[in-house]
Amino acid sequence: MTKGGVQVIEKDIRNHPCCPHGPTILFSRKIEDETRRYFACSACRDRKQCNFLLWEDEKSKNKETFWATENQKFVKGINHRKMFLNLNEISSQDVSKRSFCSTCNMFCRDDEKHSTHKVVKGLTDLQLRHPSTILPALDDSKREAQYHFSETSVTVIMDIFKELGYRNVICIGTPRIHEYIQSNCDQMSSILLDIDKRFHNFFGPLQFCWYNMFNNHFFFKEAKDVFIDFLQSDGGKDMVIITDPPFGGRTELISATFKSINNQYQKLNQTQNTLPMFWIYPYYMEPQILNSLPDFSMLDFKVEYDNHQSFQNNSGGRKQGSPIRIFTNVKPSLIKLPSSDYKHCKICKRWVAKENKHCAACNSCTSKNGVTYVHCEECNRCVKPTWKHCKKCGRCAQVQHSCAKIEFVKECFNCKKSGHKKADCPLLTPTQGQKRKKSAEANRKKKKK
């Protein structure tokens, strides 16, 4: 898929050169009249964070040696077992003697050495079990921006998991879910996979793995072994993945990781069952997700975050509520949402937002962004209420827009060729989208008569 003129070359990355964040990704981009391919970091979109860049045709032994040294430096000094023993020692002390220095990323006892640093003192047992409440959220939007689920969102997600009978939860970039399970659910187990190495201080080797979701890379072999063991818990029964990736991340890379974990899960447990997955992402990324994972569906539940005002459903947030949704390969008919803000559509057989009205013409509850959509007879589909049908363009659009034929320059989700959408793909038999288009054209012809 092309994004910003840069295309991911999807292939086996195990033999790719490595940066400090694991195997790199092969990209291609057009430079003047030439298309060049290069390897770059999977996790960092800003070269200030990771400046690895290697043109595919410029590999050399010297560069490999240099980056091998850099990779060793990146993981140096982390002894997870020793850090876990230190946590147990801190936990046994009086609350007044528990302090954590965010500047040095360590528990501290000598205040003089950290007098000018950012130190959290008097750590309670609750804070030690919920480190996301005391660790400053990372805010680099091009690497590992952290937004933490609100208490309401955690409760709803956990209610869904309990209702579906999940007992073994793989939390990829979702520390709030992991913290909740570790503190409140004796009948459930969880493991946290996260790129934030600060969690080494708060969770033991069986609870946390330092991990990069964009290339399925574990920074330590021991952590990978722990994860393999977890995948086989209870023979793989009642297991689920939940992930909350950075919103600017490449969806095709995350999808590849999902597929790889699922294949590993099936092989280890000798099963054909698909591992249930819950992917938290903005509603407007639905086409990209369905392009890679066509068996996924988007739920209407609006996920809230504590530390992002636009991703909240209160008066201070976005007018239509949070734009963040849950995408899952679990049947929507099996998932119940809170009746206080959602309703059950008997026709669609799923829970939808209260403002999401069922459209008889589309035979679906069509709203996606938090407002009630309206049906356009000309287009024969539902659109945002602020849009109007433009006769010149032959489509619905914002009232203030430039009338012009839209040239589709991106790739078709089906054949991966540019110039047309999946609905117009010549390799497909008529799809719902094509039928809708033909129906709209027929309606226009009738009106002209």
Backbone hydrogen bonds, N-H to C=O, Kabsch-Sander energy under -0.5 kcal/mol:
donor,donor_aa,acceptor,acceptor_aa,energy
3,K,6,V,-2.7
6,V,3,K,-1.7
7,Q,28,S,-2.9
8,V,1,M,-1.2
9,I,26,L,-3.0
10,E,8,V,-1.0
11,K,9,I,-0.7
16,H,13,I,-1.9
19,C,22,G,-2.3
22,G,19,C,-2.1
24,T,17,P,-2.6
25,I,40,A,-2.7
27,F,25,I,-0.6
27,F,38,Y,-3.4
28,S,7,Q,-2.1
29,R,36,R,-2.2
30,K,5,G,-0.7
31,I,29,R,-0.6
31,I,34,E,-3.7
32,E,30,K,-0.6
34,E,31,I,-2.2
36,R,29,R,-2.6
36,R,34,E,-0.6
38,Y,27,F,-2.5
39,F,54,L,-3.3
40,A,25,I,-2.0
41,C,52,F,-0.7
45,R,43,A,-0.5
45,R,142,K,-3.0
46,D,142,K,-0.5
49,Q,46,D,-1.9
50,C,46,D,-1.3
54,L,39,F,-2.1
56,E,37,R,-2.5
58,E,55,W,-2.3
59,K,56,E,-0.5
64,E,60,S,-1.7
65,T,61,K,-2.3
66,F,62,N,-2.2
67,W,63,K,-2.4
68,A,64,E,-1.8
69,T,65,T,-1.7
70,E,66,F,-1.9
71,N,67,W,-2.3
72,Q,68,A,-1.5
73,K,69,T,-1.8
74,F,70,E,-1.6
75,V,71,N,-1.0
76,K,72,Q,-0.7
78,I,75,V,-1.3
79,N,77,G,-0.8
80,H,78,I,-0.6
83,M,79,N,-2.3
84,F,80,H,-2.1
85,L,81,R,-2.1
86,N,82,K,-1.8
87,L,83,M,-1.8
88,N,84,F,-2.1
89,E,85,L,-1.8
90,I,86,N,-2.5
91,S,87,L,-2.7
92,S,88,N,-1.2
93,Q,89,E,-0.5
93,Q,90,I,-1.3
97,K,94,D,-2.1
98,R,95,V,-1.7
99,S,97,K,-0.7
100,F,120,V,-2.3
101,C,106,M,-3.1
102,S,100,F,-0.7
102,S,118,K,-2.6
103,T,118,K,-0.8
105,N,101,C,-1.3
106,M,101,C,-1.7
108,C,99,S,-2.0
111,D,109,R,-0.9
113,K,110,D,-0.5
114,H,110,D,-0.6
114,H,111,D,-0.6
115,S,112,E,-1.1
117,H,114,H,-1.5
119,V,117,H,-0.9
120,V,100,F,-2.9
121,K,119,V,-0.6
122,G,98,R,-1.0
123,L,98,R,-1.6
128,L,124,T,-2.1
129,R,125,D,-1.6
130,H,126,L,-0.9
133,T,130,H,-2.1
134,I,131,P,-1.6
135,L,131,P,-2.6
141,S,139,D,-0.9
143,R,140,D,-1.8
144,E,140,D,-0.6
145,A,140,D,-0.8
146,Q,138,L,-3.5
147,Y,145,A,-0.6
150,S,304,E,-1.9
154,V,150,S,-2.3
155,T,151,E,-2.3
156,V,152,T,-2.3
157,I,153,S,-2.5
158,M,154,V,-2.6
159,D,155,T,-2.2
160,I,156,V,-2.1
161,F,157,I,-2.3
162,K,158,M,-2.6
163,E,159,D,-2.4
164,L,160,I,-1.9
165,G,162,K,-0.8
166,Y,161,F,-2.4
167,R,238,D,-2.8
168,N,238,D,-2.4
169,V,167,R,-0.5
169,V,189,S,-2.7
170,I,168,N,-0.5
170,I,240,V,-3.1
171,C,169,V,-0.7
171,C,191,I,-2.8
172,I,170,I,-0.8
172,I,242,I,-2.7
173,G,171,C,-0.8
173,G,193,L,-2.3
177,I,174,T,-0.5
178,H,174,T,-1.7
179,E,175,P,-3.0
180,Y,176,R,-2.0
181,I,177,I,-2.3
182,Q,178,H,-2.6
183,S,179,E,-1.7
184,N,180,Y,-2.6
185,C,181,I,-1.8
186,D,184,N,-0.6
188,M,185,C,-1.3
189,S,167,R,-3.1
191,I,169,V,-1.8
192,L,207,Q,-2.9
193,L,171,C,-3.0
193,L,191,I,-0.5
194,D,192,L,-0.5
194,D,209,C,-2.0
197,K,195,I,-1.0
199,F,196,D,-1.5
200,H,197,K,-1.7
201,N,198,R,-1.6
202,F,199,F,-1.2
203,F,199,F,-1.9
207,Q,204,G,-1.9
208,F,204,G,-1.8
209,C,192,L,-2.8
211,Y,194,D,-2.2
211,Y,209,C,-0.5
212,N,217,H,-2.6
213,M,211,Y,-0.6
215,N,212,N,-1.0
216,N,212,N,-0.6
217,H,212,N,-2.0
219,F,210,W,-1.9
224,K,220,F,-1.6
225,D,221,K,-2.2
226,V,222,E,-1.9
227,F,223,A,-2.1
228,I,224,K,-2.2
229,D,225,D,-2.0
230,F,226,V,-2.1
231,L,227,F,-2.4
232,Q,228,I,-0.7
232,Q,229,D,-0.8
233,S,230,F,-2.1
235,G,232,Q,-2.0
236,G,233,S,-2.1
237,K,234,D,-1.3
239,M,236,G,-0.7
240,V,168,N,-2.0
241,I,276,P,-2.3
242,I,170,I,-2.6
243,T,278,F,-2.6
244,D,172,I,-1.5
249,G,246,P,-2.0
251,T,249,G,-0.5
253,L,250,R,-0.7
254,I,250,R,-1.6
255,S,251,T,-2.6
256,A,252,E,-1.7
257,T,253,L,-1.7
258,F,254,I,-2.4
259,K,255,S,-2.5
260,S,256,A,-2.1
261,I,257,T,-2.6
262,N,258,F,-2.6
263,N,259,K,-2.3
264,Q,260,S,-2.1
265,Y,261,I,-2.7
266,Q,262,N,-2.6
267,K,263,N,-2.2
268,L,264,Q,-2.7
269,N,265,Y,-1.9
270,Q,266,Q,-0.6
270,Q,267,K,-0.5
271,T,266,Q,-1.9
278,F,241,I,-2.2
279,W,327,F,-3.5
280,I,243,T,-2.8
280,I,278,F,-0.5
281,Y,279,W,-0.6
281,Y,325,R,-2.1
283,Y,323,P,-2.6
285,M,282,P,-1.8
286,E,283,Y,-1.6
289,I,285,M,-2.1
290,L,286,E,-2.7
291,N,287,P,-1.5
292,S,288,Q,-1.1
292,S,289,I,-0.5
293,L,289,I,-3.1
296,F,293,L,-2.0
297,S,328,T,-2.5
299,L,297,S,-0.5
299,L,326,I,-3.1
300,D,351,W,-0.6
303,V,301,F,-0.8
303,V,324,I,-2.2
305,Y,311,F,-1.9
306,D,148,H,-2.8
308,H,305,Y,-0.7
311,F,308,H,-1.2
312,Q,309,Q,-0.9
317,G,314,N,-1.6
318,R,310,S,-0.5
318,R,312,Q,-0.6
321,G,318,R,-2.0
325,R,281,Y,-2.9
327,F,279,W,-3.0
328,T,297,S,-2.4
329,N,277,M,-1.1
334,L,331,K,-2.0
335,I,332,P,-1.5
336,K,334,L,-0.6
341,D,338,P,-1.2
342,Y,338,P,-1.5
343,K,352,V,-3.0
345,C,343,K,-0.6
345,C,350,R,-2.8
346,K,344,H,-0.7
349,K,345,C,-1.9
350,R,345,C,-1.2
351,W,335,I,-0.6
352,V,343,K,-3.2
354,K,341,D,-1.5
356,N,353,A,-1.7
357,K,355,E,-1.1
359,C,364,S,-2.7
360,A,358,H,-0.6
363,N,359,C,-1.6
364,S,359,C,-1.4
366,T,357,K,-0.8
366,T,364,S,-0.9
373,Y,371,V,-0.6
374,V,383,V,-2.5
376,C,381,R,-2.7
377,E,375,H,-0.6
380,N,376,C,-1.8
381,R,376,C,-1.2
383,V,374,V,-2.9
387,W,384,K,-2.0
388,K,397,A,-2.7
390,C,395,R,-2.9
391,K,389,H,-0.6
394,G,390,C,-2.1
395,R,390,C,-1.3
397,A,388,K,-2.3
399,V,386,T,-0.6
401,H,399,V,-1.0
403,C,401,H,-0.6
404,A,402,S,-0.6
407,E,405,K,-0.7
408,F,406,I,-0.6
409,V,407,E,-0.9
412,C,417,K,-2.8
416,K,412,C,-1.6
419,G,410,K,-1.3
424,D,421,K,-1.1
425,C,422,K,-1.6
428,L,425,C,-1.4
435,K,431,T,-2.7
436,R,432,Q,-2.3
437,K,433,G,-2.0
438,K,434,Q,-2.4
439,S,435,K,-2.5
440,A,436,R,-2.2
441,E,437,K,-2.1
442,A,438,K,-2.2
443,N,439,S,-2.1
444,R,440,A,-2.0
445,K,441,E,-1.9
446,K,442,A,-2.0
447,K,443,N,-1.9
448,K,444,R,-1.6
449,K,445,K,-1.6
